[in-house]
Amino acid sequence: MKISAGYTHFVANSHDTQEYEDGPVPFVTSAEADNGVVKYVKPLDGDRVVEGPCIVISGLGFATLHAGKVLPKGNGGDSCTILKAKAQASMAEYLSFAAVFNLLHKWRFSYGRKCGWSRIADLDVPDELPSVDSVWKDQQDRLDACRGDISSKLFEKCEPATASSSPEASETDTEPKELDADEI
């Protein structure tokens, strides 16, 4: 399915980060850490605050899911693109879309090739993303299979280490030395 077939897009509209006072609304930029949120701001007149759930795709092609109100970066060459599903979608479906977009398409965008609606509208994503329940069940089944294959002792609890007080104790049997910060 083409992204434009399943999602409506909105263009972000905001000011430069330094123009904002601290406030309650997450300001989303091209950062990947902290789900793209660089600070919490008080929106200015004319800003496009978006109510989630929505996907915010940064100018560098990193998709994040937002459940509440957000103010995506909307000025300059790396403005964010906001996507909302055309049909009713669960948070898990939004999260799946963001993960699949990042896996399949993030590599396409860089400082020299910014992400925008014209560049993502015709990109394909799977028509049916796997359900979260089935993915977790598959992972649990794989883990259960590994437990039997690797060793029955792999997941057993081990006795805690104890300090040896015997006269034969060597230097290596003593407590480890704590390092000072300048030794690290």
ChimeraX attribute file (.defattr): number of C-alpha atoms within 10 A of each C-alpha:
attribute: neighborCount
match mode: 1-to-1
recipient: residues
	/A:1	12
	/A:2	14
	/A:3	21
	/A:4	18
	/A:5	12
	/A:6	16
	/A:7	17
	/A:8	15
	/A:9	20
	/A:10	15
	/A:11	16
	/A:12	20
	/A:13	17
	/A:14	24
	/A:15	19
	/A:16	10
	/A:17	15
	/A:18	7
	/A:19	12
	/A:20	16
	/A:21	13
	/A:22	12
	/A:23	12
	/A:24	13
	/A:25	19
	/A:26	23
	/A:27	23
	/A:28	27
	/A:29	25
	/A:30	23
	/A:31	14
	/A:32	16
	/A:33	8
	/A:34	10
	/A:35	17
	/A:36	23
	/A:37	20
	/A:38	16
	/A:39	17
	/A:40	17
	/A:41	19
	/A:42	15
	/A:43	22
	/A:44	13
	/A:45	8
	/A:46	9
	/A:47	15
	/A:48	18
	/A:49	18
	/A:50	20
	/A:51	13
	/A:52	17
	/A:53	20
	/A:54	24
	/A:55	24
	/A:56	32
	/A:57	29
	/A:58	28
	/A:59	25
	/A:60	25
	/A:61	27
	/A:62	26
	/A:63	29
	/A:64	25
	/A:65	23
	/A:66	21
	/A:67	13
	/A:68	12
	/A:69	16
	/A:70	24
	/A:71	26
	/A:72	30
	/A:73	28
	/A:74	22
	/A:75	14
	/A:76	11
	/A:77	13
	/A:78	20
	/A:79	24
	/A:80	33
	/A:81	24
	/A:82	24
	/A:83	24
	/A:84	20
	/A:85	19
	/A:86	12
	/A:87	9
	/A:88	7
	/A:89	11
	/A:90	11
	/A:91	14
	/A:92	15
	/A:93	17
	/A:94	22
	/A:95	19
	/A:96	18
	/A:97	21
	/A:98	19
	/A:99	15
	/A:100	16
	/A:101	23
	/A:102	17
	/A:103	12
	/A:104	12
	/A:105	16
	/A:106	17
	/A:107	12
	/A:108	14
	/A:109	17
	/A:110	13
	/A:111	11
	/A:112	7
	/A:113	14
	/A:114	17
	/A:115	24
	/A:116	22
	/A:117	18
	/A:118	9
	/A:119	12
	/A:120	18
	/A:121	16
	/A:122	13
	/A:123	14
	/A:124	15
	/A:125	16
	/A:126	12
	/A:127	10
	/A:128	10
	/A:129	13
	/A:130	12
	/A:131	12
	/A:132	13
	/A:133	10
	/A:134	10
	/A:135	11
	/A:136	11
	/A:137	12
	/A:138	12
	/A:139	12
	/A:140	12
	/A:141	12
	/A:142	11
	/A:143	12
	/A:144	11
	/A:145	11
	/A:146	13
	/A:147	14
	/A:148	11
	/A:149	10
	/A:150	10
	/A:151	10
	/A:152	10
	/A:153	10
	/A:154	12
	/A:155	9
	/A:156	8
	/A:157	7
	/A:158	8
	/A:159	6
	/A:160	5
	/A:161	6
	/A:162	9
	/A:163	9
	/A:164	12
	/A:165	9
	/A:166	7
	/A:167	6
	/A:168	8
	/A:169	11
	/A:170	9
	/A:171	7
	/A:172	7
	/A:173	12
	/A:174	12
	/A:175	10
	/A:176	7
	/A:177	6
	/A:178	7
	/A:179	8
	/A:180	7
	/A:181	6
	/A:182	5
	/A:183	6
	/A:184	5
